[in-house]
Amino acid sequence: MLSPVVGRTKCGLISKLHAVCDGQGRLIIMLLSEGQMSDYKGAALMIDALPPAKQLRGDKG
């Protein structure tokens, strides 16, 4: 089953999964977007849903 939020490239349909985990590696937030969406835009959509924290680390990998 395909998600309604997908993008299209020369290779076909693609999507991107943005995730936020706590310090123990447990998933807090997950966002599915089209593959062409910027990681910065994905982060901006999730930032308000983050719990209060003393530190925030990011990785684009």
CHARMM-style PDB file with segment names, atoms N, HN, CA, C and O in Angstrom:
ATOM      1  N   MET     1       0.840  -1.176   0.000  1.00  0.00      PROA
ATOM      2  CA  MET     1       0.000   0.000   0.000  1.00  0.00      PROA
ATOM      3  C   MET     1       0.888   1.241   0.000  1.00  0.00      PROA
ATOM      4  O   MET     1       1.812   1.327   0.808  1.00  0.00      PROA
ATOM      5  N   LEU     2       0.637   2.183  -0.865  1.00  0.00      PROA
ATOM      6  HN  LEU     2      -0.115   2.113  -1.521  1.00  0.00      PROA
ATOM      7  CA  LEU     2       1.400   3.427  -0.935  1.00  0.00      PROA
ATOM      8  C   LEU     2       0.765   4.490  -0.057  1.00  0.00      PROA
ATOM      9  O   LEU     2      -0.458   4.575   0.056  1.00  0.00      PROA
ATOM     10  N   SER     3       1.610   5.298   0.562  1.00  0.00      PROA
ATOM     11  HN  SER     3       2.604   5.230   0.471  1.00  0.00      PROA
ATOM     12  CA  SER     3       1.130   6.416   1.349  1.00  0.00      PROA
ATOM     13  C   SER     3       0.625   7.511   0.411  1.00  0.00      PROA
ATOM     14  O   SER     3       1.135   7.645  -0.702  1.00  0.00      PROA
ATOM     15  N   PRO     4      -0.363   8.295   0.837  1.00  0.00      PROA
ATOM     16  CA  PRO     4      -0.818   9.404  -0.006  1.00  0.00      PROA
ATOM     17  C   PRO     4       0.212  10.531  -0.101  1.00  0.00      PROA
ATOM     18  O   PRO     4       0.069  11.416  -0.945  1.00  0.00      PROA
ATOM     19  N   VAL     5       1.250  10.517   0.748  1.00  0.00      PROA
ATOM     20  HN  VAL     5       1.366   9.798   1.433  1.00  0.00      PROA
ATOM     21  CA  VAL     5       2.268  11.569   0.742  1.00  0.00      PROA
ATOM     22  C   VAL     5       3.537  10.993   0.131  1.00  0.00      PROA
ATOM     23  O   VAL     5       4.403  10.490   0.846  1.00  0.00      PROA
ATOM     24  N   VAL     6       3.646  11.065  -1.168  1.00  0.00      PROA
ATOM     25  HN  VAL     6       2.943  11.473  -1.750  1.00  0.00      PROA
ATOM     26  CA  VAL     6       4.828  10.553  -1.859  1.00  0.00      PROA
ATOM     27  C   VAL     6       5.272  11.545  -2.907  1.00  0.00      PROA
ATOM     28  O   VAL     6       4.494  12.404  -3.322  1.00  0.00      PROA
ATOM     29  N   GLY     7       6.508  11.436  -3.337  1.00  0.00      PROA
ATOM     30  HN  GLY     7       7.140  10.738  -3.000  1.00  0.00      PROA
ATOM     31  CA  GLY     7       7.019  12.273  -4.404  1.00  0.00      PROA
ATOM     32  C   GLY     7       7.324  11.428  -5.615  1.00  0.00      PROA
ATOM     33  O   GLY     7       7.159  10.209  -5.581  1.00  0.00      PROA
ATOM     34  N   ARG     8       7.763  12.050  -6.674  1.00  0.00      PROA
ATOM     35  HN  ARG     8       7.897  13.041  -6.702  1.00  0.00      PROA
ATOM     36  CA  ARG     8       8.065  11.328  -7.899  1.00  0.00      PROA
ATOM     37  C   ARG     8       9.427  11.773  -8.420  1.00  0.00      PROA
ATOM     38  O   ARG     8       9.723  12.967  -8.478  1.00  0.00      PROA
ATOM     39  N   THR     9      10.246  10.804  -8.795  1.00  0.00      PROA
ATOM     40  HN  THR     9      10.005   9.834  -8.747  1.00  0.00      PROA
ATOM     41  CA  THR     9      11.534  11.078  -9.421  1.00  0.00      PROA
ATOM     42  C   THR     9      11.614  10.281 -10.705  1.00  0.00      PROA
ATOM     43  O   THR     9      10.654   9.614 -11.092  1.00  0.00      PROA
ATOM     44  N   LYS    10      12.769  10.350 -11.371  1.00  0.00      PROA
ATOM     45  HN  LYS    10      13.548  10.892 -11.057  1.00  0.00      PROA
ATOM     46  CA  LYS    10      12.965   9.548 -12.588  1.00  0.00      PROA
ATOM     47  C   LYS    10      12.852   8.058 -12.273  1.00  0.00      PROA
ATOM     48  O   LYS    10      12.468   7.265 -13.132  1.00  0.00      PROA
ATOM     49  N   CYS    11      13.186   7.682 -11.038  1.00  0.00      PROA
ATOM     50  HN  CYS    11      13.497   8.327 -10.340  1.00  0.00      PROA
ATOM     51  CA  CYS    11      13.161   6.271 -10.642  1.00  0.00      PROA
ATOM     52  C   CYS    11      11.783   5.814 -10.202  1.00  0.00      PROA
ATOM     53  O   CYS    11      11.556   4.612 -10.064  1.00  0.00      PROA
ATOM     54  N   GLY    12      10.859   6.734  -9.978  1.00  0.00      PROA
ATOM     55  HN  GLY    12      11.044   7.710 -10.090  1.00  0.00      PROA
ATOM     56  CA  GLY    12       9.517   6.362  -9.531  1.00  0.00      PROA
ATOM     57  C   GLY    12       9.099   7.138  -8.296  1.00  0.00      PROA
ATOM     58  O   GLY    12       9.619   8.220  -8.023  1.00  0.00      PROA
ATOM     59  N   LEU    13       8.155   6.577  -7.553  1.00  0.00      PROA
ATOM     60  HN  LEU    13       7.733   5.698  -7.775  1.00  0.00      PROA
ATOM     61  CA  LEU    13       7.632   7.229  -6.364  1.00  0.00      PROA
ATOM     62  C   LEU    13       8.593   7.046  -5.193  1.00  0.00      PROA
ATOM     63  O   LEU    13       9.137   5.960  -4.996  1.00  0.00      PROA
ATOM     64  N   ILE    14       8.802   8.117  -4.413  1.00  0.00      PROA
ATOM     65  HN  ILE    14       8.360   8.999  -4.573  1.00  0.00      PROA
ATOM     66  CA  ILE    14       9.661   8.026  -3.238  1.00  0.00      PROA
ATOM     67  C   ILE    14       9.012   8.765  -2.078  1.00  0.00      PROA
ATOM     68  O   ILE    14       8.147   9.617  -2.281  1.00  0.00      PROA
ATOM     69  N   SER    15       9.430   8.436  -0.871  1.00  0.00      PROA
ATOM     70  HN  SER    15      10.132   7.744  -0.706  1.00  0.00      PROA
ATOM     71  CA  SER    15       8.992   9.151   0.318  1.00  0.00      PROA
ATOM     72  C   SER    15      10.162   9.241   1.287  1.00  0.00      PROA
ATOM     73  O   SER    15      11.165   8.548   1.117  1.00  0.00      PROA
ATOM     74  N   LYS    16      10.039  10.089   2.296  1.00  0.00      PROA
ATOM     75  HN  LYS    16       9.224  10.652   2.434  1.00  0.00      PROA
ATOM     76  CA  LYS    16      11.102  10.296   3.265  1.00  0.00      PROA
ATOM     77  C   LYS    16      10.497  10.163   4.659  1.00  0.00      PROA
ATOM     78  O   LYS    16       9.388  10.636   4.908  1.00  0.00      PROA
ATOM     79  N   LEU    17      11.221   9.528   5.553  1.00  0.00      PROA
ATOM     80  HN  LEU    17      12.122   9.145   5.350  1.00  0.00      PROA
ATOM     81  CA  LEU    17      10.770   9.349   6.924  1.00  0.00      PROA
ATOM     82  C   LEU    17      11.628  10.208   7.841  1.00  0.00      PROA
ATOM     83  O   LEU    17      12.843  10.026   7.908  1.00  0.00      PROA
ATOM     84  N   HSD    18      11.001  11.144   8.548  1.00  0.00      PROA
ATOM     85  HN  HSD    18      10.013  11.292   8.494  1.00  0.00      PROA
ATOM     86  CA  HSD    18      11.681  11.997   9.522  1.00  0.00      PROA
ATOM     87  C   HSD    18      11.330  11.420  10.891  1.00  0.00      PROA
ATOM     88  O   HSD    18      10.165  11.113  11.145  1.00  0.00      PROA
ATOM     89  N   ALA    19      12.315  11.266  11.776  1.00  0.00      PROA
ATOM     90  HN  ALA    19      13.261  11.515  11.569  1.00  0.00      PROA
ATOM     91  CA  ALA    19      12.055  10.673  13.090  1.00  0.00      PROA
ATOM     92  C   ALA    19      12.803  11.430  14.175  1.00  0.00      PROA
ATOM     93  O   ALA    19      13.885  11.973  13.948  1.00  0.00      PROA
ATOM     94  N   VAL    20      12.200  11.454  15.366  1.00  0.00      PROA
ATOM     95  HN  VAL    20      11.321  11.014  15.550  1.00  0.00      PROA
ATOM     96  CA  VAL    20      12.819  12.033  16.557  1.00  0.00      PROA
ATOM     97  C   VAL    20      12.807  10.957  17.627  1.00  0.00      PROA
ATOM     98  O   VAL    20      11.773  10.350  17.906  1.00  0.00      PROA
ATOM     99  N   CYS    21      13.981  10.726  18.227  1.00  0.00      PROA
ATOM    100  HN  CYS    21      14.821  11.219  18.000  1.00  0.00      PROA
ATOM    101  CA  CYS    21      14.111   9.729  19.291  1.00  0.00      PROA
ATOM    102  C   CYS    21      14.619  10.400  20.556  1.00  0.00      PROA
ATOM    103  O   CYS    21      15.227  11.469  20.500  1.00  0.00      PROA
ATOM    104  N   ASP    22      14.366   9.763  21.709  1.00  0.00      PROA
ATOM    105  HN  ASP    22      13.872   8.894  21.754  1.00  0.00      PROA
ATOM    106  CA  ASP    22      14.902  10.288  22.960  1.00  0.00      PROA
ATOM    107  C   ASP    22      16.337   9.791  23.152  1.00  0.00      PROA
ATOM    108  O   ASP    22      16.881   9.122  22.274  1.00  0.00      PROA
ATOM    109  N   GLY    23      16.942  10.108  24.276  1.00  0.00      PROA
ATOM    110  HN  GLY    23      16.499  10.651  24.990  1.00  0.00      PROA
ATOM    111  CA  GLY    23      18.321   9.734  24.547  1.00  0.00      PROA
ATOM    112  C   GLY    23      18.560   8.241  24.629  1.00  0.00      PROA
ATOM    113  O   GLY    23      19.700   7.785  24.540  1.00  0.00      PROA
ATOM    114  N   GLN    24      17.490   7.474  24.799  1.00  0.00      PROA
ATOM    115  HN  GLN    24      16.563   7.844  24.871  1.00  0.00      PROA
ATOM    116  CA  GLN    24      17.594   6.019  24.869  1.00  0.00      PROA
ATOM    117  C   GLN    24      17.315   5.359  23.514  1.00  0.00      PROA
ATOM    118  O   GLN    24      17.329   4.133  23.403  1.00  0.00      PROA
ATOM    119  N   GLY    25      17.063   6.172  22.494  1.00  0.00      PROA
ATOM    120  HN  GLY    25      17.051   7.168  22.585  1.00  0.00      PROA
ATOM    121  CA  GLY    25      16.786   5.634  21.159  1.00  0.00      PROA
ATOM    122  C   GLY    25      15.332   5.270  20.927  1.00  0.00      PROA
ATOM    123  O   GLY    25      15.006   4.651  19.914  1.00  0.00      PROA
ATOM    124  N   ARG    26      14.448   5.645  21.851  1.00  0.00      PROA
ATOM    125  HN  ARG    26      14.713   6.148  22.674  1.00  0.00      PROA
ATOM    126  CA  ARG    26      13.015   5.348  21.691  1.00  0.00      PROA
ATOM    127  C   ARG    26      12.348   6.413  20.832  1.00  0.00      PROA
ATOM    128  O   ARG    26      12.595   7.607  21.004  1.00  0.00      PROA
ATOM    129  N   LEU    27      11.515   5.980  19.921  1.00  0.00      PROA
ATOM    130  HN  LEU    27      11.315   5.010  19.781  1.00  0.00      PROA
ATOM    131  CA  LEU    27      10.831   6.873  18.986  1.00  0.00      PROA
ATOM    132  C   LEU    27       9.844   7.781  19.714  1.00  0.00      PROA
ATOM    133  O   LEU    27       9.040   7.319  20.523  1.00  0.00      PROA
ATOM    134  N   ILE    28       9.913   9.078  19.418  1.00  0.00      PROA
ATOM    135  HN  ILE    28      10.567   9.454  18.760  1.00  0.00      PROA
ATOM    136  CA  ILE    28       8.979  10.057  19.987  1.00  0.00      PROA
ATOM    137  C   ILE    28       8.030  10.562  18.904  1.00  0.00      PROA
ATOM    138  O   ILE    28       6.816  10.585  19.106  1.00  0.00      PROA
ATOM    139  N   ILE    29       8.573  10.965  17.762  1.00  0.00      PROA
ATOM    140  HN  ILE    29       9.559  10.947  17.598  1.00  0.00      PROA
ATOM    141  CA  ILE    29       7.780  11.538  16.669  1.00  0.00      PROA
ATOM    142  C   ILE    29       8.259  10.943  15.349  1.00  0.00      PROA
ATOM    143  O   ILE    29       9.453  10.718  15.155  1.00  0.00      PROA
ATOM    144  N   MET    30       7.318  10.692  14.447  1.00  0.00      PROA
ATOM    145  HN  MET    30       6.348  10.875  14.604  1.00  0.00      PROA
ATOM    146  CA  MET    30       7.661  10.218  13.109  1.00  0.00      PROA
ATOM    147  C   MET    30       6.798  10.972  12.100  1.00  0.00      PROA
ATOM    148  O   MET    30       5.601  11.161  12.313  1.00  0.00      PROA
ATOM    149  N   LEU    31       7.417  11.398  11.004  1.00  0.00      PROA
ATOM    150  HN  LEU    31       8.390  11.245  10.832  1.00  0.00      PROA
ATOM    151  CA  LEU    31       6.717  12.146   9.960  1.00  0.00      PROA
ATOM    152  C   LEU    31       7.081  11.552   8.607  1.00  0.00      PROA
ATOM    153  O   LEU    31       8.261  11.393   8.294  1.00  0.00      PROA
ATOM    154  N   LEU    32       6.087  11.230   7.817  1.00  0.00      PROA
ATOM    155  HN  LEU    32       5.129  11.359   8.071  1.00  0.00      PROA
ATOM    156  CA  LEU    32       6.291  10.733   6.459  1.00  0.00      PROA
ATOM    157  C   LEU    32       6.025  11.875   5.490  1.00  0.00      PROA
ATOM    158  O   LEU    32       4.976  12.514   5.563  1.00  0.00      PROA
ATOM    159  N   SER    33       6.965  12.141   4.576  1.00  0.00      PROA
ATOM    160  HN  SER    33       7.818  11.622   4.516  1.00  0.00      PROA
ATOM    161  CA  SER    33       6.797  13.231   3.614  1.00  0.00      PROA
ATOM    162  C   SER    33       7.254  12.789   2.232  1.00  0.00      PROA
ATOM    163  O   SER    33       7.825  11.710   2.072  1.00  0.00      PROA
ATOM    164  N   GLU    34       7.000  13.627   1.240  1.00  0.00      PROA
ATOM    165  HN  GLU    34       6.537  14.503   1.370  1.00  0.00      PROA
ATOM    166  CA  GLU    34       7.491  13.340  -0.102  1.00  0.00      PROA
ATOM    167  C   GLU    34       9.010  13.436  -0.094  1.00  0.00      PROA
ATOM    168  O   GLU    34       9.577  14.189   0.698  1.00  0.00      PROA
ATOM    169  N   GLY    35       9.664  12.699  -0.948  1.00  0.00      PROA
ATOM    170  HN  GLY    35       9.204  12.087  -1.591  1.00  0.00      PROA
ATOM    171  CA  GLY    35      11.114  12.617  -0.967  1.00  0.00      PROA
ATOM    172  C   GLY    35      11.816  13.922  -1.258  1.00  0.00      PROA
ATOM    173  O   GLY    35      12.960  14.102  -0.840  1.00  0.00      PROA
ATOM    174  N   GLN    36      11.176  14.839  -1.958  1.00  0.00      PROA
ATOM    175  HN  GLN    36      10.246  14.693  -2.298  1.00  0.00      PROA
ATOM    176  CA  GLN    36      11.812  16.104  -2.305  1.00  0.00      PROA
ATOM    177  C   GLN    36      11.731  17.131  -1.177  1.00  0.00      PROA
ATOM    178  O   GLN    36      12.346  18.193  -1.267  1.00  0.00      PROA
ATOM    179  N   MET    37      10.982  16.830  -0.118  1.00  0.00      PROA
ATOM    180  HN  MET    37      10.482  15.967  -0.044  1.00  0.00      PROA
ATOM    181  CA  MET    37      10.826  17.788   0.976  1.00  0.00      PROA
ATOM    182  C   MET    37      12.154  17.969   1.718  1.00  0.00      PROA
ATOM    183  O   MET    37      12.840  16.993   2.021  1.00  0.00      PROA
ATOM    184  N   SER    38      12.505  19.208   2.005  1.00  0.00      PROA
ATOM    185  HN  SER    38      11.948  20.001   1.760  1.00  0.00      PROA
ATOM    186  CA  SER    38      13.730  19.531   2.726  1.00  0.00      PROA
ATOM    187  C   SER    38      13.684  18.986   4.151  1.00  0.00      PROA
ATOM    188  O   SER    38      12.622  18.967   4.774  1.00  0.00      PROA
ATOM    189  N   ASP    39      14.830  18.542   4.666  1.00  0.00      PROA
ATOM    190  HN  ASP    39      15.692  18.557   4.160  1.00  0.00      PROA
ATOM    191  CA  ASP    39      14.906  18.097   6.052  1.00  0.00      PROA
ATOM    192  C   ASP    39      14.587  19.237   7.006  1.00  0.00      PROA
ATOM    193  O   ASP    39      14.051  19.006   8.091  1.00  0.00      PROA
ATOM    194  N   TYR    40      14.910  20.464   6.613  1.00  0.00      PROA
ATOM    195  HN  TYR    40      15.345  20.651   5.732  1.00  0.00      PROA
ATOM    196  CA  TYR    40      14.610  21.630   7.439  1.00  0.00      PROA
ATOM    197  C   TYR    40      13.101  21.827   7.572  1.00  0.00      PROA
ATOM    198  O   TYR    40      12.612  22.157   8.653  1.00  0.00      PROA
ATOM    199  N   LYS    41      12.369  21.630   6.492  1.00  0.00      PROA
ATOM    200  HN  LYS    41      12.766  21.362   5.614  1.00  0.00      PROA
ATOM    201  CA  LYS    41      10.915  21.760   6.554  1.00  0.00      PROA
ATOM    202  C   LYS    41      10.311  20.655   7.412  1.00  0.00      PROA
ATOM    203  O   LYS    41       9.364  20.895   8.160  1.00  0.00      PROA
ATOM    204  N   GLY    42      10.856  19.446   7.306  1.00  0.00      PROA
ATOM    205  HN  GLY    42      11.625  19.251   6.698  1.00  0.00      PROA
ATOM    206  CA  GLY    42      10.383  18.339   8.147  1.00  0.00      PROA
ATOM    207  C   GLY    42      10.612  18.631   9.618  1.00  0.00      PROA
ATOM    208  O   GLY    42       9.741  18.367  10.447  1.00  0.00      PROA
ATOM    209  N   ALA    43      11.780  19.173   9.950  1.00  0.00      PROA
ATOM    210  HN  ALA    43      12.487  19.387   9.276  1.00  0.00      PROA
ATOM    211  CA  ALA    43      12.089  19.522  11.338  1.00  0.00      PROA
ATOM    212  C   ALA    43      11.150  20.614  11.834  1.00  0.00      PROA
ATOM    213  O   ALA    43      10.681  20.557  12.971  1.00  0.00      PROA
ATOM    214  N   ALA    44      10.873  21.604  10.997  1.00  0.00      PROA
ATOM    215  HN  ALA    44      11.254  21.651  10.074  1.00  0.00      PROA
ATOM    216  CA  ALA    44       9.983  22.699  11.392  1.00  0.00      PROA
ATOM    217  C   ALA    44       8.575  22.196  11.701  1.00  0.00      PROA
ATOM    218  O   ALA    44       7.911  22.724  12.594  1.00  0.00      PROA
ATOM    219  N   LEU    45       8.114  21.181  10.972  1.00  0.00      PROA
ATOM    220  HN  LEU    45       8.652  20.752  10.246  1.00  0.00      PROA
ATOM    221  CA  LEU    45       6.786  20.618  11.219  1.00  0.00      PROA
ATOM    222  C   LEU    45       6.725  19.858  12.539  1.00  0.00      PROA
ATOM    223  O   LEU    45       5.667  19.785  13.164  1.00  0.00      PROA
ATOM    224  N   MET    46       7.846  19.295  12.964  1.00  0.00      PROA
ATOM    225  HN  MET    46       8.706  19.354  12.457  1.00  0.00      PROA
ATOM    226  CA  MET    46       7.857  18.473  14.182  1.00  0.00      PROA
ATOM    227  C   MET    46       8.276  19.237  15.433  1.00  0.00      PROA
ATOM    228  O   MET    46       8.043  18.744  16.536  1.00  0.00      PROA
ATOM    229  N   ILE    47       8.872  20.397  15.317  1.00  0.00      PROA
ATOM    230  HN  ILE    47       9.062  20.798  14.421  1.00  0.00      PROA
ATOM    231  CA  ILE    47       9.485  21.082  16.455  1.00  0.00      PROA
ATOM    232  C   ILE    47       8.487  21.419  17.563  1.00  0.00      PROA
ATOM    233  O   ILE    47       8.831  21.327  18.741  1.00  0.00      PROA
ATOM    234  N   ASP    48       7.276  21.802  17.216  1.00  0.00      PROA
ATOM    235  HN  ASP    48       6.997  21.876  16.259  1.00  0.00      PROA
ATOM    236  CA  ASP    48       6.283  22.154  18.230  1.00  0.00      PROA
ATOM    237  C   ASP    48       5.790  20.944  19.016  1.00  0.00      PROA
ATOM    238  O   ASP    48       5.282  21.098  20.127  1.00  0.00      PROA
ATOM    239  N   ALA    49       5.930  19.757  18.464  1.00  0.00      PROA
ATOM    240  HN  ALA    49       6.343  19.632  17.562  1.00  0.00      PROA
ATOM    241  CA  ALA    49       5.478  18.539  19.137  1.00  0.00      PROA
ATOM    242  C   ALA    49       6.546  17.940  20.051  1.00  0.00      PROA
ATOM    243  O   ALA    49       6.281  16.961  20.749  1.00  0.00      PROA
ATOM    244  N   LEU    50       7.749  18.516  20.055  1.00  0.00      PROA
ATOM    245  HN  LEU    50       7.965  19.311  19.488  1.00  0.00      PROA
ATOM    246  CA  LEU    50       8.820  17.986  20.898  1.00  0.00      PROA
ATOM    247  C   LEU    50       8.546  18.262  22.371  1.00  0.00      PROA
ATOM    248  O   LEU    50       8.052  19.334  22.720  1.00  0.00      PROA
ATOM    249  N   PRO    51       8.866  17.296  23.246  1.00  0.00      PROA
ATOM    250  CA  PRO    51       8.727  17.542  24.682  1.00  0.00      PROA
ATOM    251  C   PRO    51       9.833  18.486  25.162  1.00  0.00      PROA
ATOM    252  O   PRO    51      10.850  18.636  24.484  1.00  0.00      PROA
ATOM    253  N   PRO    52       9.647  19.121  26.320  1.00  0.00      PROA
ATOM    254  CA  PRO    52      10.697  19.991  26.853  1.00  0.00      PROA
ATOM    255  C   PRO    52      11.999  19.207  27.057  1.00  0.00      PROA
ATOM    256  O   PRO    52      11.975  18.066  27.520  1.00  0.00      PROA
ATOM    257  N   ALA    53      13.127  19.820  26.712  1.00  0.00      PROA
ATOM    258  HN  ALA    53      13.146  20.747  26.336  1.00  0.00      PROA
ATOM    259  CA  ALA    53      14.420  19.148  26.837  1.00  0.00      PROA
ATOM    260  C   ALA    53      15.511  20.165  27.119  1.00  0.00      PROA
ATOM    261  O   ALA    53      15.372  21.347  26.804  1.00  0.00      PROA
ATOM    262  N   LYS    54      16.592  19.698  27.712  1.00  0.00      PROA
ATOM    263  HN  LYS    54      16.706  18.738  27.968  1.00  0.00      PROA
ATOM    264  CA  LYS    54      17.748  20.552  27.973  1.00  0.00      PROA
ATOM    265  C   LYS    54      18.665  20.625  26.759  1.00  0.00      PROA
ATOM    266  O   LYS    54      19.350  21.628  26.555  1.00  0.00      PROA
ATOM    267  N   GLN    55      18.680  19.565  25.951  1.00  0.00      PROA
ATOM    268  HN  GLN    55      18.124  18.751  26.116  1.00  0.00      PROA
ATOM    269  CA  GLN    55      19.539  19.502  24.773  1.00  0.00      PROA
ATOM    270  C   GLN    55      18.755  18.980  23.580  1.00  0.00      PROA
ATOM    271  O   GLN    55      17.788  18.232  23.726  1.00  0.00      PROA
ATOM    272  N   LEU    56      19.195  19.392  22.398  1.00  0.00      PROA
ATOM    273  HN  LEU    56      19.981  19.999  22.280  1.00  0.00      PROA
ATOM    274  CA  LEU    56      18.632  18.870  21.155  1.00  0.00      PROA
ATOM    275  C   LEU    56      19.792  18.641  20.199  1.00  0.00      PROA
ATOM    276  O   LEU    56      20.544  19.565  19.890  1.00  0.00      PROA
ATOM    277  N   ARG    57      19.929  17.425  19.740  1.00  0.00      PROA
ATOM    278  HN  ARG    57      19.318  16.675  19.991  1.00  0.00      PROA
ATOM    279  CA  ARG    57      20.990  17.092  18.785  1.00  0.00      PROA
ATOM    280  C   ARG    57      20.360  16.678  17.469  1.00  0.00      PROA
ATOM    281  O   ARG    57      19.302  16.049  17.447  1.00  0.00      PROA
ATOM    282  N   GLY    58      21.009  17.030  16.382  1.00  0.00      PROA
ATOM    283  HN  GLY    58      21.868  17.541  16.399  1.00  0.00      PROA
ATOM    284  CA  GLY    58      20.490  16.697  15.066  1.00  0.00      PROA
ATOM    285  C   GLY    58      21.513  15.958  14.236  1.00  0.00      PROA
ATOM    286  O   GLY    58      22.719  16.122  14.415  1.00  0.00      PROA
ATOM    287  N   ASP    59      21.014  15.140  13.321  1.00  0.00      PROA
ATOM    288  HN  ASP    59      20.033  15.007  13.175  1.00  0.00      PROA
ATOM    289  CA  ASP    59      21.878  14.400  12.420  1.00  0.00      PROA
ATOM    290  C   ASP    59      21.141  14.208  11.119  1.00  0.00      PROA
ATOM    291  O   ASP    59      19.984  13.788  11.108  1.00  0.00      PROA
ATOM    292  N   LYS    60      21.792  14.507  10.043  1.00  0.00      PROA
ATOM    293  HN  LYS    60      22.732  14.849  10.052  1.00  0.00      PROA
ATOM    294  CA  LYS    60      21.222  14.228   8.722  1.00  0.00      PROA
ATOM    295  C   LYS    60      22.014  13.064   8.167  1.00  0.00      PROA
ATOM    296  O   LYS    60      23.153  13.219   7.726  1.00  0.00      PROA
ATOM    297  N   GLY    61      21.404  11.913   8.195  1.00  0.00      PROA
ATOM    298  HN  GLY    61      20.478  11.787   8.553  1.00  0.00      PROA
ATOM    299  CA  GLY    61      22.153  10.739   7.786  1.00  0.00      PROA
ATOM    300  C   GLY    61      21.445   9.883   6.914  1.00  0.00      PROA
ATOM    301  OT1 GLY    61      21.975   8.853   6.496  1.00  0.00      PROA
TER     302      GLY     61
END
